[in-house]
């Protein structure tokens, strides 16, 4: 049975969303797909085990936070705090 997670992160504008998605791309594994929809970066992860899914999502969220902070002009996080499963 495959485990899945969908992570949607909203940014202030589409250019920031595209910049963050490009920053995350090198760290994506074959089990991950990331795309931009307007101002949202959407990443879907599939793993065979719950532990593997947890580890992958945990790593992704850390990378996402760094990419979002680096893309913000003032260094403050530029994401809204929403969680979708």
JOSUL-V85534 format. One record per pair of residues at least 24 apart in sequence whose ideal C-beta (glycine too) atoms are under 7 Angstrom apart, sorted by the first residue. I is the first residue (numbers start at 0). J is the second residue. Records with the same first field share a line. If there is no record, write none. Layout:
I=J  J
This chain:
1=45  47
2=46  48  49  52
3=43  44  45
4=44  52  56  84
5=41  43  83  84
6=42  56  59
7=39  41  81  83
8=39  40  63  78
9=38  39  78  79  81
10=38  77  78
11=38  77
12=38
13=37  38
15=70  77
16=40
18=70
19=66  67  70
22=66
23=62  63  66
26=62
28=55
30=55
